[in-house]
Amino acid sequence: MYDDDDLAEIRDSREEWEEETRDPVLDAHGERKDRFATVSNLEIQDLYGPNDVADIDYEEDIGFPGEEPYTRGPYPTMYRGRTWTMRQFAGFGTAEETNERFHYLIENGQTGLSTAFDMPSLMGKDSDDPLSDGEVGKEGVAVDTLRDMEILFDGIDIGEVSTSFTINPSAPVVFAMYVALADRKGVPREELRGTFQNDMLKEFIAQKEWVIPPEPSLDLVTDTVEFAIDETPGIYPISVSGYHIREAGSTAVQELAFTLADGFAYVEDAAERGLDVDDVAPQLSFFFNSHNSIFEEVAKFRAGRRIYSRIMDEWYDAEDEASKRLKFHTQTAGQSLTAQQPLNNIVRVTIQALAGVLGGTQSLHTNSFDEALALPSEQAVRVALRTQQIIAEESGAADSADPLAGSFMVESLTDEVEEKTMAYLEELREMGDGSVRDGVLEGIEQGYFHREIQEASYEYQERVDDGEEVVVGVNKYTVEDDPEPDLLHVDEEVQDRQLERLAEVKAERDDDAVEEALAALDAAIENDENVMPYVVDAVKTYATMGEIMDVFEKHHGAYRETIGLAS
């Protein structure tokens, strides 16, 4: 971007500035900290300039929105064409209660739905299972059968709305329920739009919710990819999720590296199945965290698009532009929310949301200020949604594509994040003898990811404990009187109501049809067929979540581990 003579002249000018202008002030007053760093502990210089970006080639490294390497965004007009999808997470209690919240959010201007499930549903257990006692409807909505799905989307046109489902081990069952619901409503499968998280690799890396072992879990994910390509092209069957890796305590670089590695592992597994990379890659979406260090987060998003574009081209021979275009959802950082002075979280969420927008996210969830204390109240949800709307309509942040491009600091950080991320990816590829998939599976087996994340988390907590990392209201600017806001409480009778409905469904259904459908699923697993058509058939008989997942456990063995549900 600058020739050698320009850079030499700027270097000389900087040295002169340091000696004559900066150093006398430093000698007299010093700086407020010995060291400045991001949340992930990347050191921040006091000043960035042309010499920090001297190696950047504008067309190769930055380019234009909608063109490779997509550093500046996946689409040419970005938010000037349309804003990101405002997709607030919702789910608690019974299907009726969550349906009411869905309608409330739509009426308040939300442009996409996002569904949270309770722990039994996440783990493939029915509400009447002894292990589910006390957990039904507590952390999300309880979904046992197709009947719950029918109620959940009552009065909602699933042919028009885009819906995200945050579910992993039992994602194929919920996917099948959504498809079955569309069939019942007369909505063509190709008109369905939405995303299933369904990222089992990150479960073994960070979130630790699983039912069957890693390799059969990966095989089941690939079944859903193959099914989506053939039947539901508007559905993203996997949302490759760095969010939970970051929530577990990783750095921004680790979040990006491990997430991209998981994405490449899914591409490789699908290729081994015989699927074409240009059919698979466009069906992938990604899901990232946005934390407090605004410039680090913007750099992470920009570097992620650039790395993905190049690797899909160079490692996997992708030809379709859509295969090289990283698209992602962003959620503000849950781990940054504090129970102390919870209204401060509104400011944190605003900063994090702004980072997501400046980084070019395709959809965004803003956390509610009371989530460190309880499930979000309606007031808190409205403030979170209004935060996005104010950024979109009032701040000007959405008026130009990649407005921070060319910033010496942001471009330098983008390069640094890219370099450190690529080092991780190359290490994982080496662990797998040239295969990222095998490297990820080996890393899971060896506990590699756990160690890396634990070390980063421990280092961050040390900085908080030492006061080097300030958390306002927690280790600085504390108050004695900190009243609790009005919180949402889940009715203790939720479990009873859910159990009553489940019993009614079991009493009314055709048990012979259920047994026949489950037997067909069993045979499909035995014959190594794609199981998704058989799961769709099973849910249409009102087979339960637990009955279907038990068939998979029969073949692959139980591998459960999560708080409150372990066997």
PEMO-V451205 format. One record per residue. N is the residue number from 1. OMEGA is omega in degrees with one decimal (999 if undefined). Layout:
N;OMEGA + N;OMEGA
This chain:
1;177.1 + 2;178.2 + 3;-173.9 + 4;179.9 + 5;177.3 + 6;-176.7 + 7;178.8 + 8;179.5 + 9;179.5 + 10;177.2 + 11;179.3 + 12;-179.6 + 13;179.8 + 14;178.7 + 15;177.6 + 16;178.3 + 17;-178.8 + 18;-175.7 + 19;-170.6 + 20;-173.7 + 21;-174.6 + 22;-171.4 + 23;176.7 + 24;177.9 + 25;177.8 + 26;-179.5 + 27;-176.6 + 28;-170.9 + 29;-177.2 + 30;176.4 + 31;-173.4 + 32;175.7 + 33;176.9 + 34;-175.5 + 35;177.7 + 36;-176.5 + 37;175.4 + 38;174.5 + 39;179.9 + 40;175.8 + 41;167.4 + 42;-176.1 + 43;-180.0 + 44;179.0 + 45;178.3 + 46;-178.0 + 47;175.0 + 48;-179.4 + 49;-176.8 + 50;-179.4 + 51;179.1 + 52;-179.9 + 53;-173.1 + 54;-176.1 + 55;-177.4 + 56;171.3 + 57;-171.9 + 58;-174.8 + 59;-178.2 + 60;-170.9 + 61;-176.9 + 62;173.8 + 63;-173.9 + 64;179.1 + 65;178.7 + 66;177.8 + 67;177.7 + 68;6.3 + 69;175.6 + 70;177.5 + 71;-173.6 + 72;176.3 + 73;-176.3 + 74;-175.2 + 75;-173.9 + 76;-175.3 + 77;-177.6 + 78;-172.2 + 79;173.7 + 80;176.5 + 81;174.3 + 82;-180.0 + 83;175.1 + 84;175.2 + 85;178.1 + 86;-168.0 + 87;-179.4 + 88;178.8 + 89;177.7 + 90;176.5 + 91;173.7 + 92;174.4 + 93;-179.2 + 94;178.3 + 95;179.5 + 96;-177.5 + 97;178.7 + 98;175.7 + 99;176.9 + 100;179.1 + 101;176.3 + 102;-179.6 + 103;177.7 + 104;-178.7 + 105;178.8 + 106;179.7 + 107;-179.7 + 108;171.6 + 109;177.1 + 110;-174.2 + 111;176.3 + 112;-179.5 + 113;178.2 + 114;-168.0 + 115;173.7 + 116;-178.6 + 117;177.9 + 118;-173.9 + 119;177.0 + 120;178.7 + 121;178.9 + 122;-175.3 + 123;176.0 + 124;177.6 + 125;175.9 + 126;-178.6 + 127;-180.0 + 128;175.2 + 129;179.8 + 130;-179.9 + 131;-177.9 + 132;-174.6 + 133;179.5 + 134;-177.8 + 135;-173.0 + 136;176.8 + 137;-173.2 + 138;-175.9 + 139;-179.1 + 140;-176.4 + 141;176.8 + 142;178.4 + 143;-179.8 + 144;-175.8 + 145;176.7 + 146;178.8 + 147;178.3 + 148;179.4 + 149;178.1 + 150;179.4 + 151;-177.0 + 152;-176.8 + 153;176.9 + 154;178.6 + 155;-179.3 + 156;-179.6 + 157;-176.5 + 158;172.8 + 159;-178.1 + 160;-174.4 + 161;173.4 + 162;-174.0 + 163;176.4 + 164;-179.3 + 165;-179.8 + 166;-177.8 + 167;-173.1 + 168;-176.5 + 169;-178.0 + 170;-179.9 + 171;179.8 + 172;-179.6 + 173;179.5 + 174;174.9 + 175;180.0 + 176;177.9 + 177;-179.1 + 178;176.7 + 179;179.0 + 180;177.3 + 181;177.9 + 182;178.7 + 183;-179.5 + 184;-177.8 + 185;-177.7 + 186;177.1 + 187;179.0 + 188;-176.7 + 189;-177.9 + 190;177.9 + 191;179.7 + 192;177.6 + 193;178.5 + 194;-174.3 + 195;170.0 + 196;-179.5 + 197;164.6 + 198;-177.7 + 199;-175.2 + 200;-179.8 + 201;179.4 + 202;175.2 + 203;-179.7 + 204;178.3 + 205;-167.8 + 206;-168.6 + 207;170.4 + 208;169.2 + 209;-178.7 + 210;-179.3 + 211;179.2 + 212;-173.2 + 213;-173.3 + 214;-174.2 + 215;174.0 + 216;174.9 + 217;178.5 + 218;178.8 + 219;179.7 + 220;175.9 + 221;179.8 + 222;172.6 + 223;-178.5 + 224;177.5 + 225;-179.9 + 226;178.9 + 227;-178.9 + 228;178.2 + 229;-175.6 + 230;-167.9 + 231;-173.1 + 232;-175.2 + 233;177.9 + 234;179.2 + 235;168.8 + 236;-174.2 + 237;176.8 + 238;166.2 + 239;-174.5 + 240;-158.6 + 241;171.1 + 242;-174.6 + 243;-174.6 + 244;174.4 + 245;177.9 + 246;179.1 + 247;178.3 + 248;175.1 + 249;-178.8 + 250;169.8 + 251;176.7 + 252;179.9 + 253;178.3 + 254;177.2 + 255;-178.1 + 256;-175.9 + 257;-176.2 + 258;178.3 + 259;177.9 + 260;178.7 + 261;177.6 + 262;179.0 + 263;179.0 + 264;177.1 + 265;177.6 + 266;177.7 + 267;-178.8 + 268;-179.6 + 269;178.0 + 270;178.9 + 271;177.6 + 272;175.9 + 273;-178.4 + 274;179.6 + 275;-179.0 + 276;-178.2 + 277;-178.2 + 278;168.2 + 279;-174.1 + 280;-171.1 + 281;178.6 + 282;179.5 + 283;-179.2 + 284;167.6 + 285;-177.5 + 286;-173.1 + 287;-176.4 + 288;174.0 + 289;170.8 + 290;-173.2 + 291;-169.2 + 292;-177.2 + 293;-166.0 + 294;-176.6 + 295;174.7 + 296;-178.8 + 297;177.9 + 298;178.9 + 299;179.8 + 300;-178.8 + 301;-178.4 + 302;179.1 + 303;-179.8 + 304;179.3 + 305;-177.3 + 306;-180.0 + 307;-176.7 + 308;-179.2 + 309;-176.0 + 310;-177.7 + 311;177.9 + 312;177.9 + 313;-169.1 + 314;-177.2 + 315;-170.9 + 316;174.6 + 317;176.2 + 318;179.3 + 319;-179.6 + 320;179.1 + 321;-179.8 + 322;179.9 + 323;-176.9 + 324;-173.1 + 325;178.9 + 326;176.7 + 327;-175.0 + 328;170.6 + 329;178.9 + 330;170.5 + 331;178.3 + 332;-165.9 + 333;177.5 + 334;-177.1 + 335;179.6 + 336;-178.2 + 337;-178.4 + 338;174.3 + 339;176.5 + 340;179.3 + 341;-171.5 + 342;178.7 + 343;174.8 + 344;-178.2 + 345;177.4 + 346;-180.0 + 347;177.9 + 348;-177.8 + 349;178.8 + 350;178.7 + 351;-177.7 + 352;177.8 + 353;178.1 + 354;177.1 + 355;178.3 + 356;179.7 + 357;178.8 + 358;177.7 + 359;172.1 + 360;179.3 + 361;178.2 + 362;173.2 + 363;-169.8 + 364;168.6 + 365;175.1 + 366;-178.8 + 367;177.8 + 368;-171.4 + 369;-175.7 + 370;-172.6 + 371;173.7 + 372;-176.5 + 373;-175.1 + 374;168.6 + 375;-172.1 + 376;174.7 + 377;179.4 + 378;179.3 + 379;-178.4 + 380;177.7 + 381;-179.3 + 382;177.8 + 383;179.9 + 384;178.6 + 385;178.1 + 386;176.8 + 387;178.2 + 388;-176.4 + 389;177.7 + 390;176.7 + 391;-177.0 + 392;-169.2 + 393;-172.1 + 394;-170.1 + 395;-173.9 + 396;-178.4 + 397;-177.7 + 398;-171.9 + 399;-179.0 + 400;-179.9 + 401;174.9 + 402;-173.2 + 403;-180.0 + 404;177.5 + 405;-179.6 + 406;173.5 + 407;-179.4 + 408;-178.8 + 409;-176.3 + 410;179.3 + 411;178.0 + 412;177.6 + 413;178.1 + 414;177.4 + 415;-178.2 + 416;178.6 + 417;178.9 + 418;-177.9 + 419;-178.1 + 420;177.7 + 421;179.9 + 422;177.7 + 423;176.6 + 424;-178.0 + 425;178.7 + 426;178.2 + 427;-180.0 + 428;178.0 + 429;178.1 + 430;177.6 + 431;180.0 + 432;-179.9 + 433;177.1 + 434;179.4 + 435;176.3 + 436;178.9 + 437;-178.8 + 438;177.0 + 439;178.1 + 440;179.0 + 441;177.2 + 442;178.4 + 443;176.0 + 444;-177.9 + 445;-175.8 + 446;-175.8 + 447;-177.7 + 448;-176.8 + 449;179.7 + 450;-179.1 + 451;-178.7 + 452;-178.1 + 453;-179.6 + 454;179.0 + 455;179.3 + 456;180.0 + 457;179.5 + 458;-179.2 + 459;178.7 + 460;-178.2 + 461;175.7 + 462;-179.8 + 463;176.1 + 464;-178.5 + 465;179.9 + 466;-178.9 + 467;178.1 + 468;175.6 + 469;-176.9 + 470;171.0 + 471;-172.6 + 472;-179.6 + 473;-178.7 + 474;177.6 + 475;174.8 + 476;-179.7 + 477;179.1 + 478;176.9 + 479;179.1 + 480;-176.7 + 481;-176.0 + 482;-175.5 + 483;-179.7 + 484;177.7 + 485;174.1 + 486;-173.7 + 487;174.7 + 488;176.9 + 489;178.4 + 490;-179.1 + 491;-179.8 + 492;-179.7 + 493;180.0 + 494;-177.9 + 495;-179.6 + 496;-179.5 + 497;179.5 + 498;179.3 + 499;177.4 + 500;-179.4 + 501;-179.9 + 502;178.8 + 503;178.2 + 504;-179.9 + 505;-179.4 + 506;-179.6 + 507;-173.9 + 508;-171.9 + 509;177.5 + 510;-174.5 + 511;178.5 + 512;178.4 + 513;177.8 + 514;-178.6 + 515;179.4 + 516;-179.7 + 517;179.2 + 518;177.0 + 519;178.2 + 520;176.3 + 521;178.4 + 522;179.9 + 523;179.6 + 524;177.5 + 525;-179.6 + 526;-177.1 + 527;178.6 + 528;175.0 + 529;170.6 + 530;-171.1 + 531;-170.5 + 532;178.4 + 533;-179.3 + 534;176.1 + 535;176.2 + 536;178.7 + 537;-178.0 + 538;-177.8 + 539;178.3 + 540;174.8 + 541;-176.0 + 542;165.7 + 543;-175.2 + 544;175.4 + 545;-176.9 + 546;179.9 + 547;-179.3 + 548;-178.7 + 549;177.8 + 550;178.2 + 551;178.3 + 552;179.2 + 553;179.3 + 554;-176.5 + 555;-170.1 + 556;180.0 + 557;179.7 + 558;-177.9 + 559;-171.5 + 560;169.6 + 561;172.4 + 562;179.0 + 563;175.6 + 564;179.1 + 565;179.7 + 566;176.9 + 567;999
